[in-house]
Amino acid sequence: MKESDTIRQEDDAAVPRWYVIQCKGGESFRATENLLNQGFEVFHPVLDVQKKRRGKLTWVTEPLFPYYLFIRLDRLVSNWRPIRSTRGVLKLVTFGDTPVAVDDSLVATLRDKGNERDQDANFYFQAGEVVQITEGPFKELQAVFESHKGEERAIVLLNMLQRQQRLEMPVANLRRG
């Protein structure tokens, strides 16, 4: 091996790269918080989804990858030892004994898409979308979603008597048609 090859490998080892951490079940948020408290650069992609809880639609933040998160480390300077004993962390993902580096462009793409989603995700249904009514006297009929009226109410257009009628109903009583 040439001296220039050795120097190049050392330079590559000093460049911070993204690696994948596998978290204990349901503890990716805890692992993220604890790693950040230790000074590590962490990326934990999440998305906001609406789920029905106790008959109401509520926004819930969930991990994009439920058991995984990304951590930025370099092979020479970063102290890797505290990672494995961090609460919420199961292990660093490896092939054999070598940690798996993730391409920077993948993490950059996930970050960009996450920012786009946050800007666009104002409500669950979009105006003009076909929805199906799931409860009440109009159950199983299709309507056109018009707008939200607050967080829990919606206005839909229902074809009745050969014209579109505006109805107000709980958002929880609608699903994609």
VOLUM-932684 format. One record per residue: residue in three letters; x, y, z of N, C-alpha, C, CB in turn. Coordinates in pm, 1 decimal. Glycine has a CB too. Layout:
N
PT   type       n_c1       n_c2       n_c3      ca_c1      ca_c2      ca_c3       c_c1       c_c2       c_c3      cb_c1      cb_c2      cb_c3
PT    ALA          X          Y          Z          X          Y          Z          X          Y          Z          X          Y          Z
...
//
This chain:
177
PT   type       n_c1       n_c2       n_c3      ca_c1      ca_c2      ca_c3       c_c1       c_c2       c_c3      cb_c1      cb_c2      cb_c3
PT    MET       84.5     -117.4        0.0        0.0        0.0        0.0       88.9      123.5        0.0      -96.0       -0.1      121.6
PT    LYS       56.0      218.6      -83.8      133.1      341.3      -93.9      101.3      433.1       23.3      104.8      412.2     -226.9
PT    GLU      192.3      524.1       50.5      173.0      621.3      158.2       54.1      712.7      128.7      300.5      705.2      178.1
PT    SER       35.7      748.8       -0.2      -76.6      836.1      -36.9     -210.6      767.1      -12.8      -65.5      878.6     -184.2
PT    ASP     -218.0      633.3      -33.6     -340.5      558.0       -7.5     -372.3      557.6      141.4     -327.7      414.1      -59.5
PT    THR     -270.1      543.5      225.4     -289.2      543.6      370.2     -342.0      679.3      416.2     -157.2      509.7      442.6
PT    ILE     -285.3      785.9      365.2     -330.3      921.5      401.3     -474.2      941.9      356.6     -238.4     1029.6      337.5
PT    ARG     -508.1      895.5      234.5     -644.4      911.5      183.0     -743.9      836.3      272.0     -653.8      860.6       36.6
PT    GLN     -711.0      714.1      316.1     -800.2      636.7      402.7     -819.3      706.8      536.2     -744.9      495.2      424.8
PT    GLU     -712.1      765.7      591.3     -724.4      838.4      717.0     -812.5      961.5      699.7     -586.3      879.0      769.4
PT    ASP     -798.5     1031.0      584.3     -882.9     1147.1      556.7    -1029.8     1105.8      548.8     -839.5     1215.5      425.6
PT    ASP    -1056.9      991.3      483.1    -1194.8      942.8      472.9    -1251.2      908.9      610.3    -1201.7      819.8      381.6
PT    ALA    -1168.5      854.9      698.3    -1214.2      818.5      832.3    -1247.0      941.0      916.2    -1108.9      735.0      902.7
PT    ALA    -1184.3     1054.2      886.0    -1207.5     1176.7      962.7    -1332.3     1252.0      915.0    -1085.4     1267.8      953.2
PT    VAL    -1385.6     1212.7      800.3    -1505.1     1278.9      746.8    -1628.9     1223.3      817.2    -1515.8     1259.0      592.0
PT    PRO    -1710.6     1309.5      878.1    -1832.7     1258.8      943.9    -1926.4     1194.1      842.3    -1906.3     1373.3     1017.8
PT    ARG    -1982.5     1081.9      880.3    -2077.1     1007.3      796.2    -2200.5      975.8      877.9    -2013.2      876.5      740.5
PT    TRP    -2308.5      944.7      811.8    -2431.5      903.5      878.8    -2430.3      752.0      896.4    -2557.0      948.9      798.4
PT    TYR    -2470.3      707.4     1014.4    -2481.0      565.1     1045.7    -2621.2      538.8     1099.4    -2371.6      520.8     1149.1
PT    VAL    -2659.4      412.7     1103.3    -2794.4      375.9     1146.9    -2787.4      312.5     1285.4    -2861.2      278.6     1045.4
PT    ILE    -2878.3      356.6     1370.7    -2891.0      297.6     1503.8    -3024.4      225.7     1510.7    -2879.4      406.0     1616.2
PT    GLN    -3021.9      102.9     1561.9    -3145.4       29.9     1587.3    -3185.5       57.8     1731.6    -3128.2     -124.6     1560.9
PT    CYS    -3311.2       95.1     1750.7    -3361.9      131.0     1883.3    -3443.2       16.1     1940.9    -3447.7      259.2     1876.5
PT    LYS    -3457.3       18.5     2071.3    -3545.4      -77.1     2138.0    -3688.5      -43.7     2097.7    -3527.6      -73.2     2294.5
PT    GLY    -3777.0     -142.0     2103.3    -3915.6     -124.6     2060.6    -3983.9       -3.9     2123.5    -3993.9     -247.9     2092.9
PT    GLY    -4031.2       86.0     2039.6    -4105.8      203.0     2085.9    -4022.1      306.2     2159.1    -4215.6      159.3     2174.4
PT    GLU    -3889.6      297.7     2151.1    -3805.9      389.9     2227.0    -3718.1      478.4     2138.7    -3719.3      312.5     2322.0
PT    SER    -3756.3      497.2     2012.7    -3673.4      579.2     1924.4    -3672.0      725.5     1967.9    -3723.3      568.4     1780.7
PT    PHE    -3783.7      774.8     2023.6    -3784.7      913.2     2071.0    -3694.4      928.4     2193.5    -3928.7      957.9     2104.6
PT    ARG    -3698.0      830.4     2281.6    -3611.7      832.3     2401.0    -3465.0      826.9     2359.0    -3645.4      713.1     2495.8
PT    ALA    -3432.4      738.4     2265.2    -3294.2      725.8     2218.4    -3247.1      856.8     2155.8    -3281.5      610.4     2116.7
PT    THR    -3331.9      918.9     2075.5    -3296.9     1046.4     2012.3    -3266.6     1151.7     2117.4    -3410.5     1094.5     1920.7
PT    GLU    -3354.0     1164.8     2214.6    -3335.6     1264.9     2319.4    -3205.7     1240.3     2396.4    -3455.3     1264.0     2415.7
PT    ASN    -3180.0     1116.6     2433.4    -3059.6     1085.5     2510.8    -2931.8     1105.1     2429.4    -3066.3      942.6     2561.8
PT    LEU    -2934.9     1070.9     2301.6    -2816.7     1092.8     2216.9    -2791.4     1242.4     2196.1    -2834.4     1022.6     2080.2
PT    LEU    -2897.6     1319.2     2176.9    -2881.8     1464.7     2163.3    -2824.5     1524.7     2291.2    -3017.1     1531.2     2129.4
PT    ASN    -2870.4     1476.5     2406.8    -2818.2     1525.0     2535.1    -2669.7     1495.8     2551.2    -2895.3     1462.1     2650.1
PT    GLN    -2620.4     1393.6     2484.1    -2478.4     1357.8     2490.0    -2396.2     1433.9     2385.3    -2461.5     1207.0     2469.8
PT    GLY    -2464.0     1516.3     2304.8    -2392.7     1598.0     2206.8    -2378.7     1537.2     2069.1    -2259.4     1628.0     2257.4
PT    PHE    -2445.6     1426.6     2041.5    -2439.1     1364.7     1909.2    -2533.9     1436.1     1813.7    -2473.5     1214.2     1917.2
PT    GLU    -2497.6     1436.0     1685.2    -2587.9     1486.4     1581.4    -2674.8     1369.3     1537.3    -2508.5     1549.1     1459.3
PT    VAL    -2806.2     1385.0     1554.3    -2900.8     1276.5     1528.9    -3008.4     1325.8     1433.4    -2964.0     1224.8     1661.5
PT    PHE    -3050.7     1238.0     1343.6    -3166.0     1266.2     1257.8    -3266.7     1153.7     1276.7    -3124.0     1280.0     1106.7
PT    HIS    -3384.3     1189.9     1325.5    -3491.4     1093.2     1352.1    -3612.0     1135.3     1268.4    -3527.6     1086.4     1506.8
PT    PRO    -3625.2     1080.5     1145.7    -3736.2     1123.0     1060.5    -3871.5     1081.2     1119.2    -3719.9     1064.6      919.7
PT    VAL    -3961.7     1177.5     1127.6    -4095.5     1152.8     1181.8    -4198.8     1208.5     1085.9    -4111.8     1216.0     1322.6
PT    LEU    -4322.4     1163.7     1104.0    -4433.0     1222.8     1030.0    -4552.8     1236.7     1121.1    -4468.5     1138.4      906.3
PT    ASP    -4632.5     1337.9     1091.2    -4754.9     1361.5     1165.4    -4869.0     1292.9     1091.7    -4782.2     1513.8     1182.9
PT    VAL    -4938.9     1206.5     1162.4    -5052.2     1134.7     1104.1    -5174.1     1154.9     1192.8    -5020.3      982.9     1087.3
PT    GLN    -5289.3     1143.9     1132.1    -5411.9     1151.6     1209.7    -5458.3     1011.1     1241.3    -5521.5     1230.4     1134.1
PT    LYS    -5489.4      989.1     1367.3    -5539.9      859.4     1411.9    -5666.3      882.4     1492.1    -5433.7      782.6     1496.1
PT    LYS    -5751.5      783.8     1487.4    -5875.6      791.0     1562.8    -5847.9      742.9     1704.6    -5988.2      706.4     1495.4
PT    ARG    -5869.5      827.7     1801.5    -5850.6      794.9     1943.1    -5976.4      836.3     2018.0    -5723.5      865.9     2002.4
PT    ARG    -6039.4      739.3     2081.4    -6163.0      764.2     2156.4    -6268.0      835.3     2071.3    -6132.9      847.2     2280.9
PT    GLY    -6277.0      793.2     1946.4    -6378.3      846.8     1856.7    -6343.5      980.8     1794.5    -6505.4      859.6     1929.4
PT    LYS    -6226.0     1036.6     1825.4    -6184.6     1165.2     1769.3    -6057.7     1147.1     1688.4    -6163.0     1270.0     1880.7
PT    LEU    -6046.8     1223.8     1581.1    -5923.0     1223.8     1504.7    -5825.1     1317.0     1573.6    -5947.1     1266.8     1356.9
PT    THR    -5706.4     1266.6     1603.0    -5603.4     1348.7     1664.3    -5473.7     1331.3     1586.9    -5584.1     1311.9     1813.3
PT    TRP    -5391.3     1434.7     1590.7    -5261.7     1429.4     1524.9    -5162.8     1360.0     1617.3    -5212.1     1571.6     1486.8
PT    VAL    -5087.0     1266.3     1561.5    -4987.7     1191.1     1636.7    -4857.3     1194.2     1556.8    -5035.5     1043.3     1663.6
PT    THR    -4746.2     1217.9     1626.1    -4615.5     1214.2     1561.2    -4559.1     1073.8     1575.5    -4518.4     1320.1     1622.4
PT    GLU    -4527.7     1012.8     1461.4    -4474.8      876.8     1459.6    -4343.2      874.0     1382.8    -4576.7      778.8     1396.7
PT    PRO    -4253.9      781.4     1420.0    -4128.5      768.1     1344.1    -4155.8      715.8     1203.1    -4030.3      673.7     1417.6
PT    LEU    -4082.2      767.1     1107.2    -4091.7      716.8      970.2    -4039.2      573.5      964.2    -4012.8      807.8      872.2
PT    PHE    -3930.4      546.5     1035.9    -3874.5      412.5     1049.6    -3885.6      377.0     1197.8    -3723.9      404.7      997.4
PT    PRO    -3986.6      299.8     1238.9    -4017.1      281.5     1381.3    -3902.9      237.3     1471.8    -4123.1      184.1     1393.1
PT    TYR    -3807.0      161.9     1425.4    -3701.7      113.2     1514.4    -3563.7      169.3     1481.2    -3696.9      -36.6     1509.3
PT    TYR    -3556.9      273.3     1397.3    -3426.9      319.5     1351.4    -3417.1      472.0     1353.1    -3399.5      267.3     1211.5
PT    LEU    -3293.6      519.4     1366.3    -3262.9      660.8     1352.4    -3121.3      672.2     1298.2    -3278.3      736.7     1488.4
PT    PHE    -3083.5      792.0     1257.4    -2951.9      815.6     1198.1    -2867.0      897.7     1293.8    -2964.6      887.2     1061.4
PT    ILE    -2737.1      869.0     1296.2    -2643.2      942.9     1380.5    -2521.2      976.8     1295.4    -2602.6      860.0     1508.4
PT    ARG    -2470.7     1098.4     1311.0    -2355.2     1143.8     1231.7    -2229.8     1133.1     1318.4    -2375.4     1291.6     1180.0
PT    LEU    -2134.0     1053.1     1270.0    -2010.1     1028.1     1343.3    -1892.5     1025.6     1246.8    -2018.4      895.3     1421.9
PT    ASP    -1773.4     1052.7     1300.0    -1654.7     1025.3     1220.0    -1575.4      915.5     1290.2    -1567.8     1154.5     1200.0
PT    ARG    -1495.4      844.4     1215.0    -1431.2      722.5     1267.9    -1311.7      752.9     1356.3    -1387.1      633.0     1153.8
PT    LEU    -1257.5      874.3     1350.2    -1138.2      904.0     1428.7    -1167.7      981.5     1556.4    -1041.2      981.4     1345.4
PT    VAL    -1250.9     1083.4     1549.0    -1269.8     1175.4     1660.9    -1388.3     1137.3     1750.7    -1289.3     1315.7     1608.2
PT    SER    -1497.6     1090.3     1692.5    -1619.0     1062.9     1770.3    -1597.6      950.7     1870.7    -1734.3     1027.2     1677.4
PT    ASN    -1655.1      967.9     1988.2    -1651.5      863.7     2090.8    -1774.4      775.6     2072.3    -1646.8      925.2     2235.6
PT    TRP    -1754.6      655.6     2021.2    -1863.4      565.2     1987.2    -1912.5      485.2     2107.9    -1819.4      470.9     1877.8
PT    ARG    -1832.4      475.3     2212.1    -1863.5      386.6     2324.1    -1994.9      417.1     2395.1    -1753.5      392.6     2422.8
PT    PRO    -2026.5      544.6     2423.4    -2150.2      570.5     2498.5    -2277.6      533.7     2421.9    -2156.1      716.2     2536.9
PT    ILE    -2267.9      518.0     2291.1    -2387.5      493.4     2209.5    -2457.5      365.0     2252.8    -2350.4      485.4     2060.5
PT    ARG    -2383.1      257.6     2268.1    -2445.9      128.1     2296.4    -2510.0      121.4     2434.8    -2343.5       18.2     2283.5
PT    SER    -2466.9      207.0     2527.5    -2527.4      205.0     2661.1    -2628.7      316.6     2680.4    -2419.8      215.6     2767.2
PT    THR    -2663.5      387.2     2574.3    -2762.6      494.2     2581.1    -2901.8      433.8     2593.1    -2753.4      586.2     2456.9
PT    ARG    -2982.8      488.4     2682.5    -3119.2      438.3     2700.4    -3198.1      453.7     2570.9    -3190.4      512.6     2816.0
PT    GLY    -3264.1      345.3     2531.2    -3342.7      343.7     2408.6    -3269.2      284.4     2290.2    -3385.8      481.7     2375.1
PT    VAL    -3136.6      280.4     2296.6    -3056.0      227.5     2185.9    -3036.7       77.5     2204.6    -2918.1      299.7     2177.4
PT    LEU    -3060.2        2.5     2097.6    -3032.5     -141.0     2099.2    -2890.1     -166.5     2050.8    -3134.5     -217.9     2011.3
PT    LYS    -2858.7     -113.6     1929.8    -2724.0     -133.1     1875.4    -2703.3      -44.1     1753.8    -2700.7     -281.1     1838.0
PT    LEU    -2578.9      -30.0     1716.5    -2540.5       34.7     1592.7    -2550.3      -72.5     1484.6    -2395.4       98.1     1601.0
PT    VAL    -2613.0      -42.8     1373.5    -2628.8     -141.6     1266.8    -2493.5     -164.1     1199.4    -2735.7      -95.4     1162.8
PT    THR    -2453.9     -291.6     1191.1    -2324.0     -327.8     1133.5    -2338.6     -443.5     1035.9    -2224.0     -364.6     1244.2
PT    PHE    -2238.4     -458.3      949.4    -2219.0     -579.5      870.7    -2092.6     -641.0      927.6    -2207.8     -550.6      713.1
PT    GLY    -2108.9     -752.4      997.7    -1995.8     -808.4     1070.8    -1964.5     -716.4     1187.1    -1871.3     -826.8      978.6
PT    ASP    -1841.1     -668.3     1191.1    -1801.8     -574.2     1296.1    -1791.0     -431.3     1245.4    -1670.0     -616.3     1356.4
PT    THR    -1828.1     -408.4     1119.6    -1812.5     -276.4     1058.5    -1945.8     -201.8     1055.7    -1755.9     -289.5      916.1
PT    PRO    -1952.3      -82.9     1117.7    -2075.0       -2.8     1111.5    -2108.0       34.7      967.0    -2060.8      124.7     1197.6
PT    VAL    -2235.5       37.0      935.7    -2281.1       65.8      800.8    -2301.2      215.8      784.3    -2411.3      -10.4      769.4
PT    ALA    -2223.8      276.4      694.2    -2239.9      418.7      664.4    -2350.9      435.1      561.1    -2106.3      481.0      612.8
PT    VAL    -2432.6      536.1      581.4    -2542.8      566.0      490.4    -2502.0      684.9      405.3    -2675.8      595.0      568.1
PT    ASP    -2538.4      682.4      278.8    -2504.7      790.8      188.6    -2567.6      922.0      236.4    -2550.7      757.9       46.2
PT    ASP    -2489.4     1027.5      238.9    -2537.9     1158.9      282.9    -2659.1     1205.5      202.5    -2426.5     1262.2      271.8
PT    SER    -2663.2     1169.9       74.8    -2774.2     1215.6      -10.0    -2907.7     1154.4       34.1    -2746.6     1180.1     -157.0
PT    LEU    -2904.9     1032.5       89.0    -3027.8      970.4      139.3    -3083.7     1050.3      256.2    -3001.6      824.6      182.0
PT    VAL    -2997.8     1084.3      351.5    -3042.0     1162.2      467.8    -3087.5     1300.4      422.8    -2928.4     1174.1      573.1
PT    ALA    -3017.2     1362.2      329.4    -3056.8     1494.2      278.4    -3194.4     1487.3      211.6    -2951.4     1547.2      178.0
PT    THR    -3219.0     1383.1      135.1    -3349.4     1365.4       70.1    -3459.1     1347.9      173.8    -3346.8     1244.4      -24.9
PT    LEU    -3435.0     1266.1      276.0    -3534.7     1246.1      381.2    -3564.4     1377.8      454.3    -3486.0     1139.4      481.4
PT    ARG    -3461.9     1455.5      479.9    -3481.9     1585.2      546.3    -3564.5     1679.1      458.4    -3345.9     1650.3      580.0
PT    ASP    -3531.2     1684.5      328.2    -3605.4     1772.6      236.8    -3751.2     1730.7      225.8    -3540.7     1772.4       98.0
PT    LYS    -3775.8     1601.6      211.2    -3913.8     1552.5      200.0    -3990.8     1578.5      328.7    -3915.4     1402.0      167.0
PT    GLY    -3924.8     1565.0      441.7    -3988.9     1593.2      569.7    -4030.2     1737.6      581.1    -3897.0     1557.6      683.4
PT    ASN    -3945.8     1830.1      532.2    -3979.7     1972.2      535.8    -4095.9     2002.7      443.9    -3859.5     2057.0      497.5
PT    GLU    -4098.9     1941.6      324.2    -4211.0     1961.3      231.3    -4340.5     1912.0      293.6    -4185.0     1888.5       97.9
PT    ARG    -4335.8     1793.9      353.7    -4455.2     1733.9      412.9    -4510.3     1822.6      524.2    -4423.8     1593.5      467.4
PT    ASP    -4420.9     1877.8      608.0    -4465.9     1961.8      717.9    -4539.0     2085.7      667.1    -4347.9     2002.6      804.5
PT    GLN    -4494.5     2140.1      553.5    -4559.7     2258.0      499.2    -4696.0     2224.5      439.0    -4471.2     2322.9      394.5
PT    ASP    -4707.6     2107.5      379.4    -4830.8     2070.6      309.8    -4934.0     2005.3      401.4    -4798.9     1977.5      196.1
PT    ALA    -4891.0     1949.9      512.9    -4980.7     1869.9      595.8    -5059.3     1956.7      692.3    -4902.3     1764.9      672.8
PT    ASN    -5156.2     2030.5      639.8    -5235.8     2111.4      730.2    -5359.9     2036.8      775.4    -5274.4     2242.1      664.0
PT    PHE    -5419.2     1956.1      691.3    -5536.7     1879.7      729.1    -5535.5     1745.0      658.7    -5665.1     1957.2      695.9
PT    TYR    -5613.8     1655.3      710.6    -5617.1     1519.3      660.7    -5679.7     1510.1      522.1    -5692.4     1431.5      756.6
PT    PHE    -5792.0     1577.1      501.9    -5859.7     1574.6      371.6    -5833.9     1705.0      297.6    -6012.3     1551.4      388.8
PT    GLN    -5832.8     1695.7      165.7    -5811.8     1812.9       80.9    -5942.7     1849.7       11.7    -5699.9     1786.4      -23.7
PT    ALA    -5963.2     1977.8      -14.7    -6083.4     2024.2      -83.9    -6096.2     1953.7     -218.4    -6079.9     2177.8     -103.4
PT    GLY    -6218.2     1906.5     -249.8    -6244.9     1837.6     -374.9    -6225.5     1687.5     -369.3    -6159.1     1892.9     -480.1
PT    GLU    -6173.5     1637.7     -259.0    -6148.3     1494.1     -243.8    -6279.5     1419.8     -216.0    -6046.4     1468.5     -129.4
PT    VAL    -6295.7     1302.8     -278.5    -6414.2     1220.5     -255.5    -6397.2     1146.6     -123.1    -6437.1     1119.9     -373.0
PT    VAL    -6499.1     1157.8      -37.0    -6496.6     1092.1       93.9    -6622.1     1007.6      110.3    -6485.5     1196.4      208.8
PT    GLN    -6614.8      912.6      202.1    -6731.4      830.8      233.5    -6772.2      860.1      377.2    -6701.7      678.2      212.9
PT    ILE    -6900.2      874.9      398.8    -6953.2      901.6      531.9    -6966.6      767.3      603.5    -7091.3      977.6      525.1
PT    THR    -6914.3      759.8      726.5    -6909.1      631.7      797.5    -7010.0      620.3      910.5    -6771.9      610.2      852.5
PT    GLU    -7072.7      729.8      951.2    -7167.2      728.6     1063.6    -7284.9      819.6     1033.4    -7097.8      772.4     1194.7
PT    GLY    -7393.3      798.4     1102.9    -7508.7      887.7     1094.1    -7606.8      847.4      985.9    -7462.9     1028.0     1069.4
PT    PRO    -7706.3      935.5      959.2    -7812.9      902.6      863.0    -7764.3      890.3      718.5    -7920.4     1007.5      869.5
PT    PHE    -7646.7      945.8      688.2    -7594.1      938.7      551.5    -7482.2      836.3      538.2    -7543.6     1075.1      507.9
PT    LYS    -7479.3      741.9      632.4    -7375.6      639.3      636.2    -7365.8      567.7      501.7    -7403.9      538.2      748.4
PT    GLU    -7240.5      544.2      457.1    -7205.1      473.8      334.4    -7232.1      553.1      206.9    -7279.3      345.4      328.4
PT    LEU    -7272.6      678.3      218.4    -7287.6      762.9      100.0    -7156.3      835.3       73.1    -7403.9      864.8      118.3
PT    GLN    -7133.0      864.9      -54.7    -7013.1      939.4      -90.6    -7046.3     1087.1     -101.3    -6953.3      887.3     -222.9
PT    ALA    -6948.2     1168.6      -65.2    -6962.7     1313.6      -71.7    -6830.0     1371.9     -118.8    -7005.2     1373.5       67.1
PT    VAL    -6830.0     1500.9     -141.1    -6708.0     1571.1     -179.5    -6668.1     1659.8      -62.8    -6727.8     1654.9     -311.2
PT    PHE    -6543.7     1645.0      -18.1    -6495.2     1724.7       93.4    -6478.6     1868.6       47.2    -6361.8     1668.4      148.7
PT    GLU    -6537.3     1961.9      124.2    -6526.0     2103.2       87.4    -6422.7     2175.0      173.8    -6661.9     2172.5      100.1
PT    SER    -6438.9     2166.6      306.5    -6344.1     2237.8      393.1    -6353.9     2188.3      537.0    -6369.6     2389.3      387.7
PT    HIS    -6255.9     2227.6      615.5    -6257.2     2200.9      759.1    -6326.0     2316.9      828.2    -6112.9     2180.0      814.9
PT    LYS    -6392.8     2285.6      936.9    -6452.3     2389.7     1020.0    -6402.0     2362.4     1160.7    -6611.8     2390.4     1012.1
PT    GLY    -6285.8     2418.0     1191.8    -6220.2     2385.1     1316.5    -6142.3     2255.3     1299.9    -6322.7     2373.5     1431.0
PT    GLU    -6099.4     2198.6     1413.6    -6019.2     2077.0     1407.5    -6102.1     1951.2     1390.9    -5936.1     2065.2     1530.5
PT    GLU    -6225.9     1951.7     1440.8    -6303.0     1827.6     1445.4    -6426.2     1826.0     1356.0    -6344.8     1801.5     1584.7
PT    ARG    -6453.7     1934.4     1288.1    -6573.1     1942.5     1203.3    -6532.2     1965.7     1058.6    -6667.8     2055.5     1251.4
PT    ALA    -6617.9     1918.8      967.3    -6591.6     1933.9      824.7    -6721.0     1969.9      752.5    -6530.2     1804.4      765.8
PT    ILE    -6705.1     2033.5      638.8    -6819.0     2061.3      551.1    -6799.2     1977.4      425.5    -6831.1     2215.9      516.8
PT    VAL    -6903.3     1900.3      391.5    -6898.6     1815.9      272.6    -7016.5     1850.8      182.8    -6900.6     1665.0      310.8
PT    LEU    -7001.3     1819.2       54.7    -7108.2     1838.9      -43.0    -7164.6     1702.2      -77.1    -7056.6     1913.2     -171.7
PT    LEU    -7296.0     1685.5      -54.8    -7362.2     1558.1      -77.9    -7468.6     1579.0     -184.5    -7424.3     1501.3       53.5
PT    ASN    -7472.2     1492.0     -285.8    -7574.4     1502.1     -390.7    -7706.3     1446.6     -337.9    -7530.4     1425.8     -519.8
PT    MET    -7802.1     1535.6     -316.7    -7936.2     1496.6     -271.9    -8037.5     1578.7     -350.4    -7954.0     1517.7     -116.9
PT    LEU    -8142.1     1513.3     -393.8    -8248.4     1580.6     -467.4    -8193.6     1657.3     -587.2    -8324.3     1675.0     -375.3
PT    GLN    -8100.8     1595.6     -654.3    -8040.1     1644.1     -777.8    -7968.4     1778.2     -764.4    -8144.6     1655.5     -882.5
PT    ARG    -7919.1     1805.4     -643.6    -7829.4     1920.2     -624.3    -7735.0     1891.1     -508.7    -7909.9     2050.9     -597.6
PT    GLN    -7627.7     1964.0     -506.0    -7530.6     1944.1     -398.8    -7575.3     2020.8     -274.8    -7389.1     1989.5     -443.1
PT    GLN    -7584.5     1946.6     -165.6    -7622.0     2005.9      -37.2    -7497.1     2012.7       50.7    -7736.2     1923.3       33.0
PT    ARG    -7481.2     2124.6      120.6    -7369.0     2139.4      214.1    -7410.7     2082.3      348.6    -7325.6     2289.5      228.3
PT    LEU    -7327.3     1990.8      401.2    -7352.3     1932.1      532.3    -7230.0     1952.6      620.4    -7386.7     1781.4      520.3
PT    GLU    -7257.1     1979.3      747.6    -7148.7     1987.9      844.3    -7153.3     1862.2      929.2    -7159.7     2117.0      932.6
PT    MET    -7036.8     1800.9      949.7    -7031.2     1677.4     1028.1    -6893.8     1660.3     1090.5    -7065.2     1555.8      940.5
PT    PRO    -6881.0     1569.2     1186.4    -6747.8     1544.0     1246.1    -6651.0     1483.3     1142.0    -6761.0     1448.1     1369.2
PT    VAL    -6527.2     1529.2     1144.3    -6425.8     1474.4     1055.3    -6408.2     1324.6     1082.4    -6291.4     1549.3     1073.0
PT    ALA    -6428.4     1284.2     1205.6    -6413.1     1142.8     1242.5    -6512.7     1053.4     1169.5    -6429.9     1125.7     1393.0
PT    ASN    -6620.5     1110.2     1116.1    -6722.4     1032.7     1044.6    -6693.0     1021.0      895.3    -6858.7     1095.9     1064.6
PT    LEU    -6572.6     1059.2      854.2    -6536.2     1054.1      713.1    -6414.3      965.9      693.7    -6509.5     1195.0      658.5
PT    ARG    -6409.2      903.8      576.4    -6289.8      831.9      535.8    -6273.9      852.0      384.8    -6298.6      678.9      573.7
PT    ARG    -6154.7      825.3      337.8    -6130.7      843.5      193.2    -6222.2      750.3      116.2    -5980.9      816.4      156.0
PT    GLY    -6283.4      802.9       10.7    -6379.9      726.9      -67.3    -6315.4      657.8     -178.9    -6487.6      813.2     -118.7
//
